[in-house]
Amino acid sequence: MSEATETTAARAGGCPFPHGAAAAAGGCPVSANAAAFDPFSDGYQQDPPEYVRWAREQEPVFYSPQLGYWVVTRYDDIKAIFRDNLTFSPSIALEKITPTGPEANAVLASYGYAMNRTLVNEDEPAHMPRRRVLMEPFTPEHLKHHEPMVRRLTREYVDRFIDTGRADLVDQMLWEVPLTVALHFLGVPEEDMDLMRQYSIAHTVNTWGRPRPEEQVAVAHAVGNFWQFAGKVLEKMRQNPDGPGWMQYGIRKQKEYPEIVTDSYLHSMMMAGIVAAHETTANATANAMKLLLQHPHAWRELCEDPSLIPNAVEECLRHNGSVAAWRRLATKDTQVGGIDIPAGAKLLIVTSSANHDERHFADADCFDIRRENSSDHVTFGYGSHQCMGKNLARMEMQIFLEAFTRRLPHMRLAEQSFSYVPNTSFRGPEHLWVEWDPAQNPERRQATLPERQGAVRIGEPSTHALARPVIVERVSTAANGIVRLRLVAPEGASLPRWAPGAHIDVECGDTGLSRQYSLCGDPADTLAFEIAVLRETESRGGSEWIHDAVREGMRLRIRGPRNHFRLDEEGRRAIFVAGGIGITPVSAMARRAKELGIDYALHYSGRSRATMAFIDELAQLHGERLHLHVSDEGTRHDFGTLVVDAHTRVYACGPARLLDALTACSEAWPDDALRVEHFAASASQLDPANEHAFEVELKDSGLVLNVAAGQSVLDALRRANIDVQSDCEEGLCGSCEVRVLAGEIDHRDVVLTRAERETHTRMMTCCSRAKGRRVILEL
């Protein structure tokens, strides 16, 4: 470490490593990359995840002598830090990352600047009582009231430049609209927009930036004026406490809870709220538009299918969000990622890096607007300090994207270079120039361009919105009553990789039906998905539609693949049991077992050979390992003859009577030996008369929710602004699974195995309930 660097480190809090003669022999323990880390450099500003790629891969937790902070870059480590806000205090989140000189400090003092604790940087036990008292206006139910205003503003601002053919989206829309929405939400009068922008940028630079000594005084004056402005507005609000807006809501709550909602707290929240409620949304939307226009294929798909917009927003927030990093203070000696962190250490947690961690997001650098776990991003934080305004931001971004894709689908990026306000945490381009040919505007060619209502989803997007188009390349007969479809991507593109046991959801045309079908082809074939569908005698409409309506060359929409029926590839022995159309997932699993050299047997039951799919293919591939049990030939399968030891897994799919019989036999087998894939869920609609209410404690969020007798846990979570994915909502797909920390679960899903249920460590929130009066979840 150079002498200059060591001096910088000492000023920032001191390098934690010794540099005396004893350490000299081994050299400085700070790596060259760590010593060079500079979050104010252009490399970090342009692309934070790429800038710290070396850290994610080689040194996920390192000390930065230039900054005086420990830097954390991996997803699991960062989520663990967010989860434990006692060990990792948020108290420094709004602390100046670059200390200012005495002249600037004197300027701030002259304005009476006294920024104190807010929801962002407050420790327990004060934080959660305030959060609970002030949270209601942020719930999805209340946020819906703001949607008409956001739509109106969006329409008016686009009207101003739609016929010009060129615009700076940041200057001409994406800064002012979120600011107007923020002021409306807070109940603040709409003041001079340019002045408010100056104030907001000054606050960002003052808190998270590195202003040069000659800039510090000007920044201090702007921040001081911002502080006084916030105070004056607050005093006006006190004269009309019944007015609309979150700050008036806070003033009313102060009368009920004066010891919780204090004067200094309201003043600090007024200033912080103006910044937090609009700057991150403005930057996030600018980042999203830049990203989408840099990926024309994704932009075109979004224009053609606006139902993809909610998940596209999540993927934009993951891939290129507006919050690059956040800060925490270690309150005691601890460890992060196996690295010792001393009490008093400051941490820069690079959330944008976590969002590109391959350990959590497959092919993380790929921009995929259909990515199923996009909303796992930590751009909004996590746990008890997760951004309360996340769903207001989601709503605005969705409405902006809906307007642009509908009214300017031919928009493109203009030639330009992108600049960012240098700081550690908030990022978005200062300008975003786009171009288009006004003559091609859809509304010039169509007298009335219909509004696309319904694309907005307040909260985490449902996986129902992730449909991708496929073409039916081939339709063939697999057996009597069974049709086999080969599905390919348009333009010959590759399809997502899948593992044996996976299924896809097929949207059945305009029927409104969606049905799950297991993939039965070769996982190595990345150009196609294959499914086989039995025409059910009591069809609910899905199989009937596929048999009667699907033809080669048709365009279908599918979701997935997803997999809750995985083959244990480390296993030593496997028995595959299939009944009827249940051969579809089992055939792919048996193929994989053969490839891996696992000792296996395949048992396939059916009424007659004519009704059993793939018999010839299976015989050729598996030889003597295939055992057919054909009813009209008198060769029914006796499950009692199966030999199942501790090293054996039994994988079964078929009709309910087959699975019930196997389940009965499995009582004598080792725990967790039987793995089952169901055709349908058994969960029925809740009958409040036969249920009981219970409490759900959310350990990470610090909340306790009441679940009514006629309410699902999933519904209670949504109403409390907690993100949980969902799809089938009948206990079949497993997408709403959460971790259980305490309490017994009344399992009603068909996803978990018997052994998994007995541990009471997981539950499906759409259908399962508490056996007792309380459960604790890791949320």
DODREN-90306 format. One line per 2 residues: number of its first residue (from 1); their letters; for each residue x, y, z of C-alpha. Coordinates in pm, whole numbers. Layout:
N
NUM = a = X Y Z  ...
// end
This chain:
779
1 = ms = 0 0 0  142 341 -94
3 = ea = 200 611 165  -73 829 12
5 = te = -322 543 13  -236 456 370
7 = tt = -298 817 474  -640 809 302
9 = aa = -727 488 484  -626 633 818
11 = ra = -847 937 755  -1142 710 665
13 = gg = -1113 507 981  -784 325 960
15 = cp = -671 17 771  -743 -291 983
17 = fp = -422 -465 879  -77 -418 1037
19 = hg = 191 -259 820  489 -276 1050
21 = aa = 811 -466 999  644 -796 1091
23 = aa = 393 -760 810  643 -626 560
25 = ag = 796 -966 493  466 -1104 369
27 = gc = 365 -786 189  46 -585 231
29 = pv = -252 -817 291  -473 -585 84
31 = sa = -480 -717 -270  -392 -496 -565
33 = na = -754 -502 -686  -884 -406 -342
35 = aa = -633 -125 -311  -738 9 -652
37 = fd = -1114 -5 -580  -1264 341 -629
39 = pf = -1646 372 -641  -1614 727 -774
41 = sd = -1425 613 -1082  -1589 611 -1424
43 = gy = -1564 231 -1438  -1782 192 -1129
45 = qq = -2025 464 -1238  -2075 313 -1584
47 = dp = -2118 -51 -1474  -2083 -136 -1102
49 = pe = -2143 -515 -1140  -1876 -545 -1408
51 = yv = -1636 -323 -1212  -1643 -566 -917
53 = rw = -1672 -890 -1115  -1323 -984 -995
55 = ar = -1447 -955 -636  -1755 -1174 -686
57 = eq = -1534 -1442 -838  -1213 -1415 -630
59 = ep = -1246 -1192 -323  -1616 -1143 -240
61 = vf = -1544 -955 84  -1248 -717 81
63 = ys = -1121 -405 255  -1095 -87 50
65 = pq = -820 139 188  -926 426 -40
67 = lg = -1278 423 100  -1215 293 451
69 = yw = -1497 40 408  -1528 -335 381
71 = vv = -1690 -412 46  -1934 -705 7
73 = tr = -2028 -830 -341  -2212 -1166 -331
75 = yd = -2587 -1223 -309  -2605 -1457 -9
77 = di = -2369 -1242 199  -2560 -924 122
79 = ka = -2897 -1079 196  -2762 -1211 527
81 = if = -2651 -858 616  -2995 -714 534
83 = rd = -3153 -994 736  -2959 -905 1055
85 = nl = -3004 -534 1120  -2889 -568 1480
87 = tf = -2539 -688 1395  -2532 -471 1083
89 = sp = -2678 -135 1179  -2829 92 909
91 = si = -2726 400 1111  -2461 512 858
93 = al = -2685 481 550  -2726 861 529
95 = ek = -2387 955 675  -2162 1158 446
97 = it = -1934 910 277  -1687 1195 212
99 = pt = -1635 1415 521  -1670 1786 438
101 = gp = -1447 2071 554  -1517 2325 830
103 = ea = -1638 2594 588  -1908 2368 438
105 = na = -2006 2243 783  -2044 2603 900
107 = vl = -2273 2675 604  -2494 2377 694
109 = as = -2506 2490 1058  -2615 2839 949
111 = yg = -2928 2686 796  -3003 2490 1111
113 = ya = -2945 2166 922  -3018 1879 1159
115 = mn = -3090 1573 947  -3173 1298 1195
117 = rt = -3305 943 1186  -3543 830 911
119 = lv = -3689 496 811  -3367 438 615
121 = ne = -3105 478 888  -3282 407 1215
123 = de = -3191 124 1451  -3421 -96 1655
125 = pa = -3615 -80 1875  -3726 260 1737
127 = hm = -3745 165 1369  -4018 -99 1348
129 = pr = -4280 81 1562  -4247 384 1334
131 = rr = -4252 171 1020  -4569 -7 1132
133 = vl = -4744 320 1217  -4657 482 883
135 = me = -4682 186 643  -5050 175 545
137 = pf = -5036 432 259  -4770 216 89
139 = tp = -4982 -98 65  -5106 -206 -282
141 = eh = -5467 -132 -185  -5389 235 -116
143 = lk = -5141 282 -401  -5409 202 -659
145 = hh = -5559 545 -597  -5250 709 -751
147 = ep = -5262 515 -1079  -5498 753 -1269
149 = mv = -5273 1050 -1189  -4959 866 -1304
151 = rr = -5133 772 -1629  -5251 1128 -1687
153 = lt = -4907 1280 -1627  -4741 1021 -1849
155 = re = -4982 1092 -2133  -4940 1470 -2102
157 = yv = -4559 1459 -2100  -4538 1222 -2396
159 = dr = -4779 1452 -2583  -4525 1734 -2551
161 = fi = -4253 1562 -2756  -4415 1281 -2953
163 = dt = -4419 1479 -3279  -4060 1610 -3249
165 = gr = -3874 1290 -3338  -3607 1342 -3073
167 = ad = -3610 1385 -2695  -3396 1364 -2385
169 = lv = -3623 1140 -2181  -3453 1236 -1854
171 = dq = -3487 1613 -1897  -3823 1608 -2071
173 = ml = -4009 1346 -1867  -3835 1094 -1645
175 = we = -3723 1344 -1384  -4031 1562 -1360
177 = vp = -4306 1300 -1365  -4166 1090 -1075
179 = lt = -4098 1413 -885  -4458 1529 -938
181 = va = -4587 1186 -830  -4361 1193 -525
183 = lh = -4481 1537 -420  -4843 1431 -475
185 = fl = -4790 1114 -270  -4625 1309 11
187 = gv = -4884 1588 -6  -4619 1852 -91
189 = pe = -4717 2148 -313  -4558 2130 -658
191 = ed = -4279 2388 -641  -4020 2488 -903
193 = md = -3912 2160 -1062  -3566 2281 -1160
195 = lm = -3499 2401 -808  -3617 2072 -661
197 = rq = -3388 1886 -900  -3091 2095 -784
199 = ys = -3180 2025 -422  -3212 1651 -483
201 = ia = -2881 1621 -669  -2709 1826 -399
203 = ht = -2844 1592 -130  -2715 1289 -325
205 = vn = -2369 1443 -373  -2355 1559 -10
207 = tw = -2444 1212 124  -2302 958 -122
209 = gr = -2067 1161 -342  -1714 1300 -336
211 = pr = -1751 1677 -386  -1423 1859 -439
213 = pe = -1330 2113 -165  -1427 2402 -393
215 = eq = -1769 2240 -454  -1853 2161 -93
217 = va = -1972 2508 3  -2215 2536 -292
219 = va = -2348 2188 -217  -2391 2283 149
221 = ha = -2595 2591 56  -2825 2380 -164
223 = vg = -2870 2117 108  -2934 2388 369
225 = nf = -3199 2548 149  -3354 2205 94
227 = wq = -3368 2152 471  -3539 2486 528
229 = fa = -3779 2425 241  -3880 2092 396
231 = gk = -3940 2261 730  -4159 2535 582
233 = vl = -4371 2284 390  -4414 2076 704
235 = ek = -4538 2380 898  -4795 2453 624
237 = mr = -4913 2094 644  -4969 2121 1018
239 = qn = -5226 2391 944  -5421 2139 733
241 = pd = -5350 1797 886  -5658 1645 723
243 = gp = -5520 1701 375  -5412 1418 146
245 = gw = -5059 1281 141  -4827 1063 341
247 = mq = -4676 1351 541  -5022 1466 655
249 = yg = -5089 1102 743  -4773 1116 956
251 = ir = -4888 1438 1124  -5221 1273 1212
253 = kq = -5038 968 1347  -4820 1196 1559
255 = ke = -5129 1291 1758  -5193 921 1829
257 = yp = -4829 823 1884  -4636 1139 1983
259 = ei = -4349 938 2131  -4306 742 1805
261 = vt = -4367 1007 1536  -4166 1306 1662
263 = ds = -4114 1656 1516  -3750 1594 1422
265 = yl = -3848 1264 1264  -4112 1427 1044
267 = hs = -3874 1704 933  -3603 1453 838
269 = mm = -3854 1226 663  -3991 1522 465
271 = ma = -3652 1591 312  -3546 1228 272
273 = gi = -3887 1131 135  -3877 1386 -146
275 = va = -3547 1238 -264  -3627 872 -203
277 = ah = -3973 884 -359  -3862 1022 -693
279 = et = -3488 1011 -763  -3460 632 -753
281 = ta = -3767 593 -975  -3643 853 -1224
283 = na = -3303 683 -1243  -3452 333 -1255
285 = ta = -3677 420 -1549  -3392 588 -1739
287 = na = -3175 280 -1679  -3460 54 -1792
289 = mk = -3522 245 -2116  -3152 251 -2196
291 = ll = -3127 -123 -2130  -3436 -216 -2333
293 = lq = -3336 -6 -2633  -2990 -164 -2620
295 = hp = -3167 -501 -2656  -3396 -449 -2960
297 = ha = -3531 -805 -2949  -3653 -758 -2591
299 = wr = -3795 -415 -2677  -3984 -559 -2975
301 = el = -4129 -841 -2763  -4241 -589 -2502
303 = ce = -4411 -378 -2768  -4591 -685 -2903
305 = dp = -4687 -827 -2563  -4742 -568 -2286
307 = sl = -4824 -846 -2037  -4446 -889 -2011
309 = ip = -4401 -536 -1875  -4427 -617 -1499
311 = na = -4154 -879 -1517  -3947 -667 -1755
313 = ve = -3948 -399 -1484  -3813 -652 -1233
315 = ec = -3543 -768 -1475  -3442 -407 -1543
317 = lr = -3422 -343 -1168  -3207 -654 -1134
319 = hn = -2981 -604 -1432  -2937 -227 -1413
321 = gs = -3114 -84 -1111  -3093 267 -971
323 = va = -2939 165 -637  -2582 43 -683
325 = aw = -2485 -2 -318  -2593 61 39
327 = rr = -2413 89 373  -2410 -79 712
329 = la = -2210 -57 1037  -2091 -368 1223
331 = tk = -2203 -336 1586  -1987 -625 1709
333 = dt = -1711 -856 1593  -1863 -1080 1329
335 = qv = -1801 -1261 1002  -1924 -1201 648
337 = gg = -1854 -1472 392  -1601 -1630 627
339 = id = -1406 -1302 665  -1361 -1154 1014
341 = ip = -1521 -809 1041  -1437 -605 1354
343 = ag = -1691 -410 1556  -1718 -56 1427
345 = ak = -1629 -152 1070  -1819 20 790
347 = ll = -1956 -192 506  -2039 -97 150
349 = iv = -2277 -367 28  -2283 -359 -350
351 = ts = -2640 -466 -421  -2592 -425 -796
353 = sa = -2317 -687 -778  -2543 -923 -582
355 = nh = -2796 -892 -864  -2535 -1032 -1106
357 = de = -2423 -1321 -884  -2422 -1642 -1088
359 = rh = -2477 -1839 -769  -2832 -1706 -752
361 = fa = -2916 -1585 -1104  -2831 -1832 -1380
363 = da = -2653 -1664 -1670  -2674 -1347 -1460
365 = dc = -2530 -1106 -1716  -2793 -1210 -1971
367 = fd = -3086 -966 -1992  -3398 -1188 -1995
369 = ir = -3736 -1018 -1950  -3888 -1363 -1884
371 = re = -3645 -1457 -1607  -3854 -1630 -1340
373 = ns = -3655 -1511 -1037  -3591 -1152 -1151
375 = sd = -3781 -1019 -851  -3530 -1185 -617
377 = hv = -3314 -878 -680  -3203 -673 -380
379 = tf = -3235 -333 -546  -3511 -251 -297
381 = gy = -3310 -402 -12  -3455 -684 194
383 = gs = -3612 -747 533  -3727 -487 781
385 = hq = -3557 -203 594  -3681 -295 247
387 = cm = -3792 11 54  -4151 94 152
389 = gk = -4207 278 -175  -4109 -16 -396
391 = nl = -4460 -70 -531  -4511 297 -613
393 = ar = -4189 276 -817  -4308 -44 -986
395 = me = -4638 118 -1078  -4472 423 -1231
397 = mq = -4218 221 -1428  -4486 -8 -1566
399 = if = -4701 285 -1678  -4402 458 -1840
401 = le = -4306 143 -2031  -4666 83 -2134
403 = af = -4686 435 -2279  -4355 414 -2464
405 = tr = -4422 69 -2612  -4772 168 -2722
407 = rl = -4704 517 -2856  -4337 501 -2963
409 = ph = -4256 137 -3043  -4015 258 -3315
411 = mr = -3806 455 -3064  -3427 397 -3072
413 = la = -3126 521 -2880  -2949 822 -3032
415 = eq = -2571 823 -3063  -2438 952 -2731
417 = sf = -2212 889 -2437  -2363 843 -2091
419 = sy = -2259 1034 -1780  -2355 975 -1417
421 = vp = -2341 1189 -1103  -2040 1032 -925
423 = nt = -2152 866 -602  -2150 523 -440
425 = sf = -2519 446 -430  -2765 610 -671
427 = rg = -2710 583 -1044  -2889 674 -1361
429 = pe = -2781 854 -1680  -2791 1232 -1657
431 = hl = -2931 1238 -2010  -3098 980 -2232
433 = wv = -3142 1089 -2593  -3380 888 -2810
435 = ew = -3496 929 -3170  -3785 813 -3390
437 = dp = -3961 898 -3711  -4282 1089 -3620
439 = aq = -4437 980 -3948  -4433 625 -3811
441 = np = -4615 714 -3490  -4900 460 -3449
443 = er = -5148 732 -3358  -5088 905 -3692
445 = rq = -5186 590 -3873  -5476 508 -3641
447 = at = -5737 767 -3551  -5782 634 -3199
449 = lp = -5501 443 -3032  -5667 230 -2763
451 = er = -5535 257 -2409  -5376 -61 -2277
453 = qg = -5524 -87 -1933  -5451 -376 -1700
455 = av = -5077 -415 -1755  -4998 -257 -1418
457 = ri = -4948 -500 -1133  -4886 -343 -794
459 = ge = -4653 -586 -620  -4433 -869 -735
461 = ps = -4534 -989 -1083  -4708 -1321 -1116
463 = th = -4530 -1584 -1320  -4846 -1585 -1534
465 = al = -4696 -1279 -1702  -4386 -1463 -1826
467 = ar = -4532 -1633 -2130  -4299 -1682 -2427
469 = pv = -4409 -1754 -2785  -4333 -2090 -2948
471 = iv = -4418 -2242 -3283  -4570 -2589 -3317
473 = er = -4311 -2751 -3544  -4458 -3100 -3543
475 = vs = -4777 -3278 -3429  -4770 -3658 -3414
477 = ta = -4957 -3945 -3252  -4774 -4103 -2959
479 = an = -5048 -4361 -2878  -5426 -4390 -2887
481 = gi = -5561 -4067 -2744  -5213 -3913 -2696
483 = vr = -5075 -3635 -2916  -4709 -3536 -2916
485 = lr = -4604 -3176 -2984  -4260 -3045 -3076
487 = lv = -4237 -2673 -2993  -3962 -2441 -3118
489 = ap = -3879 -2074 -3065  -3958 -1823 -3339
491 = eg = -3667 -1748 -3572  -3485 -2063 -3462
493 = as = -3365 -1921 -3131  -3257 -2140 -2842
495 = lp = -3502 -2222 -2564  -3418 -2217 -2192
497 = rw = -3231 -2517 -2059  -3428 -2767 -1853
499 = ap = -3366 -3072 -1639  -3564 -3399 -1632
501 = ga = -3884 -3367 -1432  -3952 -3011 -1554
503 = hi = -4284 -2896 -1691  -4417 -2602 -1889
505 = dv = -4751 -2423 -1876  -4936 -2400 -2207
507 = ec = -5191 -2124 -2257  -5484 -2281 -2440
509 = gd = -5560 -2013 -2699  -5834 -1767 -2605
511 = tg = -6003 -2007 -2365  -5842 -1847 -2060
513 = ls = -5715 -2192 -1960  -5356 -2274 -1874
515 = rq = -5240 -2632 -1826  -4915 -2788 -1708
517 = ys = -4744 -3055 -1918  -4419 -3236 -1842
519 = lc = -4132 -3214 -2088  -4055 -3552 -2238
521 = gd = -3789 -3482 -2498  -3411 -3473 -2472
523 = pa = -3280 -3197 -2237  -2972 -3173 -2459
525 = dt = -3192 -3043 -2742  -3190 -2667 -2678
527 = la = -3390 -2590 -2993  -3716 -2758 -2894
529 = fe = -3951 -2861 -2614  -4156 -3178 -2649
531 = ia = -4475 -3262 -2462  -4732 -3541 -2492
533 = vl = -5095 -3473 -2404  -5364 -3729 -2324
535 = re = -5720 -3642 -2422  -5890 -3667 -2086
537 = te = -6237 -3824 -2085  -6346 -3561 -1833
539 = sr = -6135 -3281 -1972  -6160 -2940 -1808
541 = gg = -6093 -2796 -2153  -5715 -2801 -2181
543 = se = -5641 -3140 -2334  -5950 -3116 -2551
545 = wi = -5833 -2784 -2694  -5485 -2916 -2768
547 = hd = -5620 -3223 -2947  -5884 -3037 -3148
549 = av = -5727 -2696 -3216  -5348 -2727 -3227
551 = re = -5193 -2762 -3572  -4842 -2749 -3711
553 = gm = -4726 -2392 -3764  -4950 -2250 -3490
555 = rl = -4809 -1998 -3246  -4860 -2086 -2878
557 = ri = -4766 -1914 -2553  -4595 -2108 -2277
559 = rg = -4441 -2039 -1937  -4150 -2211 -1773
561 = pr = -3989 -2454 -1761  -4005 -2509 -1385
563 = nh = -3904 -2815 -1191  -4024 -2952 -857
565 = fr = -3967 -3315 -950  -3590 -3330 -981
567 = ld = -3373 -3635 -1026  -3108 -3676 -756
569 = ee = -2805 -3699 -984  -2583 -3799 -692
571 = gr = -2805 -4098 -613  -2682 -4456 -641
573 = ra = -3006 -4633 -735  -3339 -4522 -882
575 = if = -3675 -4688 -949  -3899 -4506 -1197
577 = va = -4273 -4577 -1185  -4508 -4437 -1449
579 = gg = -4877 -4489 -1508  -5038 -4384 -1837
581 = ig = -4942 -4032 -1942  -4722 -4014 -1632
583 = it = -4449 -4155 -1854  -4378 -3802 -1985
585 = pv = -4152 -3674 -1702  -4034 -4022 -1608
587 = sa = -3902 -4098 -1957  -3669 -3796 -1943
589 = ma = -3552 -3891 -1594  -3475 -4249 -1697
591 = rr = -3280 -4122 -1998  -3071 -3903 -1769
593 = ak = -3013 -4186 -1519  -2872 -4398 -1800
595 = el = -2641 -4114 -1909  -2511 -4077 -1553
597 = gi = -2455 -4449 -1503  -2705 -4471 -1215
599 = dy = -2841 -4818 -1139  -3208 -4793 -1231
601 = al = -3526 -4975 -1332  -3822 -4833 -1524
603 = hy = -4175 -4964 -1452  -4445 -4849 -1693
605 = sg = -4814 -4937 -1642  -5107 -4894 -1880
607 = rs = -5442 -5038 -1988  -5311 -5165 -2322
609 = ra = -5001 -5129 -2535  -5200 -4923 -2783
611 = tm = -5263 -4657 -2516  -4903 -4646 -2387
613 = af = -4678 -4378 -2539  -4312 -4421 -2639
615 = id = -4300 -4801 -2588  -4069 -4864 -2882
617 = el = -3837 -4577 -2796  -3819 -4684 -2432
619 = aq = -3747 -5048 -2521  -3467 -4945 -2754
621 = lh = -3312 -4708 -2500  -3350 -4911 -2180
623 = ge = -3364 -5276 -2285  -3406 -5513 -1990
625 = rl = -3433 -5223 -1744  -3781 -5150 -1885
627 = hl = -4066 -5343 -1721  -4410 -5311 -1882
629 = hv = -4724 -5378 -1680  -5021 -5401 -1919
631 = sd = -5367 -5456 -1771  -5527 -5634 -2067
633 = eg = -5226 -5872 -2073  -5267 -5956 -1706
635 = tr = -4934 -5802 -1595  -5038 -5556 -1328
637 = hd = -4760 -5405 -1117  -4736 -5523 -755
639 = fg = -4565 -5237 -573  -4502 -5460 -275
641 = tl = -4229 -5635 -473  -4019 -5320 -500
643 = vv = -3698 -5341 -298  -3623 -4995 -158
645 = da = -3325 -4939 69  -3154 -4627 206
647 = ht = -2971 -4573 -123  -3281 -4594 -344
649 = rv = -3511 -4319 -466  -3850 -4399 -621
651 = ya = -3979 -4145 -875  -4345 -4179 -967
653 = cg = -4597 -4003 -1187  -4942 -4125 -1284
655 = pa = -5309 -4130 -1189  -5415 -4075 -830
657 = rl = -5488 -4443 -758  -5132 -4540 -859
659 = ld = -4977 -4267 -645  -5201 -4352 -349
661 = al = -5096 -4716 -368  -4730 -4622 -382
663 = ta = -4769 -4383 -93  -4922 -4662 116
665 = cs = -4626 -4889 35  -4377 -4612 113
667 = ea = -4475 -4616 480  -4235 -4909 515
669 = wp = -3958 -4745 309  -3682 -4516 434
671 = dd = -3781 -4153 480  -3789 -3943 166
673 = al = -3751 -4244 -63  -4063 -4160 -266
675 = rv = -4071 -3857 -497  -4403 -3789 -669
677 = eh = -4530 -3569 -954  -4906 -3507 -947
679 = fa = -5138 -3435 -1239  -5363 -3209 -1034
681 = as = -5379 -3045 -694  -5607 -3168 -421
683 = as = -5641 -2832 -245  -5994 -2695 -251
685 = ql = -6137 -2352 -185  -6112 -2238 176
687 = dp = -6420 -2287 388  -6394 -2038 678
689 = an = -6634 -2249 882  -6380 -2530 890
691 = eh = -6066 -2320 939  -5911 -2120 1219
693 = af = -5734 -1785 1218  -5366 -1767 1311
695 = ev = -5069 -1531 1328  -4770 -1525 1094
697 = el = -4454 -1362 1224  -4217 -1241 951
699 = kd = -3875 -1273 1110  -3680 -1067 856
701 = sg = -3940 -792 814  -4028 -752 1180
703 = lv = -4402 -784 1118  -4679 -997 1267
705 = ln = -4975 -1060 1037  -5320 -1198 1117
707 = va = -5442 -1461 872  -5820 -1489 879
709 = ag = -6004 -1821 861  -6107 -1755 502
711 = qs = -5776 -1606 390  -5459 -1763 253
713 = vl = -5115 -1681 389  -5024 -1560 40
715 = da = -5308 -1308 42  -5208 -1181 388
717 = lr = -4849 -1135 271  -4955 -940 -36
719 = ra = -5176 -709 168  -4876 -635 393
721 = ni = -4659 -536 94  -4443 -850 117
723 = dv = -4314 -994 -211  -4381 -1363 -271
725 = qs = -4397 -1523 -613  -4703 -1722 -713
727 = dc = -4850 -1898 -1013  -5103 -2183 -988
729 = ee = -5226 -2082 -638  -5356 -2433 -576
731 = gl = -5052 -2604 -426  -4929 -2762 -747
733 = cg = -4641 -2555 -886  -4434 -2472 -574
735 = sc = -4356 -2113 -676  -4494 -1960 -351
737 = ev = -4275 -2172 -122  -4127 -1998 184
739 = rv = -3901 -2114 465  -4060 -2187 805
741 = la = -3855 -2111 1117  -4105 -2221 1382
743 = ge = -4452 -2370 1406  -4627 -2677 1264
745 = id = -4773 -2661 915  -5097 -2812 786
747 = hr = -4956 -2904 444  -5210 -2900 159
749 = dv = -4980 -2890 -140  -4873 -3174 -367
751 = vl = -4514 -3053 -403  -4334 -3156 -83
753 = tr = -4241 -3514 0  -4353 -3684 319
755 = ae = -4013 -3634 480  -4005 -3267 375
757 = re = -4346 -3214 530  -4246 -3373 857
759 = th = -3961 -3126 906  -4207 -2831 900
761 = tr = -3934 -2612 749  -4113 -2522 423
763 = mm = -4467 -2433 322  -4666 -2328 17
765 = tc = -4832 -2003 116  -5114 -2029 -139
767 = cs = -5282 -2325 29  -5107 -2456 343
769 = ra = -5192 -2323 687  -5074 -2329 1047
771 = kg = -5177 -2623 1265  -5158 -2401 1569
773 = rr = -5206 -2032 1637  -4870 -1901 1513
775 = vi = -4591 -1970 1265  -4266 -1783 1202
777 = le = -4149 -1740 843  -3815 -1635 698
779 = l = -3952 -1327 521
// end
